[in-house]
Amino acid sequence: MVREAAGERFGSIELQTRIHLGVITGDAHGLLSAAAPAFGITAEQALASPHALVGTVDECVDRIEGWRERWGISYISPMGGSAEEMAPVVERLASR
């Protein structure tokens, strides 16, 4: 929708998302299966959302790169305490 509305300007627009749930874990599905129902969604919907970044460092990096490819998101704001936890993800992305 944004891409269509922006037309030729899309390449010069910076899209942002806020990470409301950011957790480094080896069991993303388990964590989201417990947390997602509180938001009225499934674990799969949470994993597909650009507002939840949950998984191993590699999974989180892959997810962010997918957001960029799919939606053009280039700016990500983690909420409060998750910024420090996401530091290894930032480091990995910066080295690419």
Backbone bond lengths (Angstrom), bond angles and torsions (degrees), N, CA, C in turn:
res aa  C-N    CA-C-N  psi(-1)  N-CA   C-N-CA  omega(-1)  CA-C   N-CA-C  phi
1 M - - - 1.442 - - 1.530 110.96 -
2 V 1.327 117.90 -46.40 1.461 121.09 178.50 1.526 109.46 -64.39
3 R 1.325 115.55 -42.86 1.467 120.29 -179.60 1.528 110.39 -58.11
4 E 1.331 116.50 -44.55 1.467 120.76 -179.80 1.523 111.36 -66.20
5 A 1.321 117.02 -44.30 1.463 120.83 -178.40 1.525 111.88 -66.01
6 A 1.337 116.73 -35.81 1.464 120.73 -178.10 1.522 112.40 -76.48
7 G 1.312 116.20 -27.97 1.466 119.58 -179.30 1.520 112.02 58.39
8 E 1.309 117.07 -129.97 1.469 122.41 -177.26 1.525 112.57 -66.33
9 R 1.318 118.20 -20.14 1.468 121.78 -179.55 1.522 112.66 -76.86
10 F 1.342 118.16 -10.97 1.460 120.75 -172.74 1.528 112.66 -53.86
11 G 1.308 118.54 -39.41 1.459 122.03 -178.77 1.524 113.76 -62.95
12 S 1.313 118.32 -20.32 1.463 121.00 -178.68 1.532 112.77 -102.63
13 I 1.327 116.46 2.43 1.463 120.67 -179.97 1.525 109.19 -95.65
14 E 1.331 116.38 136.08 1.451 121.42 175.94 1.527 108.10 -101.45
15 L 1.335 116.24 120.60 1.453 121.26 -179.61 1.523 110.01 -98.46
16 Q 1.313 116.17 141.69 1.457 123.04 -174.20 1.517 109.58 -125.40
17 T 1.331 115.84 149.73 1.459 121.55 168.94 1.520 108.73 -135.58
18 R 1.303 115.60 151.80 1.460 121.46 176.53 1.516 107.72 -106.12
19 I 1.325 115.52 130.80 1.457 121.87 177.58 1.529 107.98 -87.70
20 H 1.325 116.25 110.03 1.462 120.82 179.98 1.522 111.56 -85.94
21 L 1.326 116.60 -25.30 1.454 121.33 177.58 1.519 107.69 -134.37
22 G 1.315 116.50 109.32 1.462 121.78 179.29 1.514 110.04 -125.92
23 V 1.338 116.88 113.46 1.460 121.39 -176.81 1.526 109.44 -142.66
24 I 1.324 116.59 130.53 1.462 121.59 172.31 1.528 106.64 -89.22
25 T 1.328 115.81 119.97 1.463 121.48 -178.02 1.522 109.57 -155.85
26 G 1.297 115.23 153.56 1.462 120.63 174.92 1.513 112.43 -86.46
27 D 1.336 117.52 -1.27 1.464 121.44 -178.78 1.525 110.36 -132.11
28 A 1.323 116.28 66.53 1.464 121.13 -178.14 1.522 111.04 -59.87
29 H 1.322 116.91 -45.33 1.465 119.63 -176.83 1.528 110.67 -63.71
30 G 1.332 117.54 -41.53 1.462 120.49 178.50 1.514 112.02 -62.77
31 L 1.322 116.92 -45.59 1.457 120.71 179.85 1.527 110.31 -63.38
32 L 1.321 116.94 -44.45 1.462 120.04 -178.16 1.525 112.20 -73.46
33 S 1.318 117.53 -28.82 1.471 119.78 175.33 1.521 110.12 -62.40
34 A 1.318 116.40 -33.09 1.465 120.82 178.71 1.525 111.84 -81.22
35 A 1.339 118.12 -36.86 1.470 121.76 -173.20 1.531 114.22 -90.19
36 A 1.307 118.40 -38.06 1.467 122.12 -171.69 1.527 114.26 -59.19
37 P 1.330 120.13 -39.85 1.469 118.77 -179.58 1.531 113.74 -57.64
38 A 1.315 118.31 -27.07 1.463 120.67 177.00 1.527 111.40 -63.72
39 F 1.342 116.29 -22.31 1.465 121.72 178.64 1.523 111.90 -101.17
40 G 1.353 116.14 2.90 1.460 120.42 179.16 1.516 113.58 76.67
41 I 1.336 117.47 23.72 1.460 121.46 179.58 1.527 109.46 -130.93
42 T 1.331 115.56 169.56 1.459 121.30 177.01 1.523 109.85 -90.99
43 A 1.320 115.55 167.48 1.464 120.38 175.64 1.520 110.35 -59.72
44 E 1.323 117.76 -39.61 1.464 121.43 179.94 1.525 111.21 -64.45
45 Q 1.317 116.99 -40.11 1.471 120.08 177.61 1.518 110.44 -65.69
46 A 1.318 117.42 -38.85 1.468 120.79 178.13 1.521 110.46 -64.85
47 L 1.327 117.09 -42.30 1.475 120.31 178.83 1.524 111.45 -63.40
48 A 1.321 117.45 -30.70 1.461 121.30 -179.16 1.530 112.62 -83.23
49 S 1.320 116.76 -10.99 1.456 121.31 -175.98 1.526 111.98 -81.51
50 P 1.316 117.60 142.13 1.464 119.67 173.79 1.529 112.70 -81.71
51 H 1.332 116.72 16.16 1.461 120.66 178.73 1.518 112.42 -112.60
52 A 1.335 116.53 -3.21 1.462 121.49 177.05 1.526 107.59 -126.71
53 L 1.301 115.48 127.50 1.464 121.17 178.59 1.526 106.64 -126.26
54 V 1.325 115.51 96.09 1.458 122.25 -172.62 1.519 108.61 -133.68
55 G 1.326 116.76 132.13 1.461 121.90 177.34 1.512 110.29 148.76
56 T 1.320 115.72 -168.07 1.460 120.33 174.97 1.523 108.47 -70.63
57 V 1.312 116.73 169.51 1.467 119.90 177.74 1.528 109.25 -58.08
58 D 1.333 117.58 -46.20 1.468 120.32 179.90 1.530 112.01 -61.33
59 E 1.334 117.13 -42.42 1.466 120.11 178.95 1.526 111.09 -63.32
60 C 1.328 116.64 -40.93 1.465 120.38 179.69 1.529 110.86 -65.75
61 V 1.321 117.12 -41.69 1.469 120.84 177.60 1.524 109.47 -61.71
62 D 1.319 116.98 -46.87 1.468 120.41 178.97 1.518 111.44 -61.07
63 R 1.330 116.68 -40.04 1.469 120.54 -179.43 1.528 110.11 -64.47
64 I 1.327 117.65 -44.69 1.470 121.02 179.59 1.526 110.48 -62.86
65 E 1.316 116.74 -43.76 1.469 119.56 178.09 1.531 110.83 -62.43
66 G 1.333 116.76 -35.81 1.464 120.54 175.71 1.513 112.40 -65.09
67 W 1.341 116.26 -38.83 1.464 119.46 176.85 1.520 110.68 -61.46
68 R 1.320 115.68 -41.19 1.466 119.13 179.80 1.524 110.77 -63.22
69 E 1.319 116.02 -44.78 1.468 120.21 179.74 1.523 111.90 -66.21
70 R 1.326 116.42 -44.71 1.464 120.32 -174.42 1.523 113.34 -75.87
71 W 1.342 116.15 -46.79 1.457 120.42 -173.08 1.519 114.49 -114.44
72 G 1.323 118.73 -9.67 1.465 120.88 -177.92 1.517 113.39 81.01
73 I 1.340 117.74 16.90 1.468 121.33 -179.53 1.524 109.13 -69.40
74 S 1.325 115.87 127.79 1.464 119.51 -179.14 1.529 112.98 -127.06
75 Y 1.310 117.06 -4.84 1.459 120.82 -176.97 1.519 108.02 -132.47
76 I 1.333 117.05 123.17 1.457 121.68 -175.41 1.522 109.41 -125.43
77 S 1.333 115.88 131.10 1.463 121.84 179.83 1.520 109.77 -115.74
78 P 1.337 117.63 108.59 1.461 118.78 175.78 1.528 110.45 -77.89
79 M 1.316 116.47 144.96 1.463 121.63 178.05 1.524 109.83 -74.89
80 G 1.289 116.46 141.89 1.455 126.12 172.01 1.507 118.28 22.07
81 G 1.328 116.65 -110.93 1.452 123.46 -172.85 1.512 115.89 -65.26
82 S 1.329 118.82 -16.90 1.464 119.28 -177.39 1.527 112.57 -77.13
83 A 1.324 118.25 -12.77 1.467 120.74 -179.10 1.524 111.13 -59.39
84 E 1.317 117.01 -44.76 1.464 120.21 179.75 1.530 110.96 -67.29
85 E 1.316 116.72 -40.46 1.464 120.47 179.56 1.524 111.35 -64.46
86 M 1.320 117.18 -30.19 1.460 121.48 -178.61 1.535 113.04 -84.85
87 A 1.328 118.27 -1.64 1.469 121.64 -178.51 1.535 112.76 -53.33
88 P 1.332 120.74 -42.89 1.473 119.17 178.43 1.537 112.63 -64.14
89 V 1.313 116.78 -30.17 1.469 120.57 177.70 1.529 108.88 -68.64
90 V 1.320 116.52 -45.00 1.466 121.21 178.83 1.529 110.10 -61.09
91 E 1.327 116.10 -45.16 1.466 119.86 178.63 1.527 111.59 -58.39
92 R 1.308 116.39 -45.03 1.467 120.70 -179.66 1.532 111.12 -63.27
93 L 1.321 116.95 -43.17 1.466 120.51 179.54 1.520 111.11 -66.66
94 A 1.326 117.11 -37.49 1.465 120.96 -179.31 1.533 112.02 -67.00
95 S 1.320 116.76 -25.65 1.464 119.82 -178.34 1.517 113.03 -86.62
96 R 1.317 117.82 -0.51 1.472 121.30 -179.24 1.495 111.93 -90.72
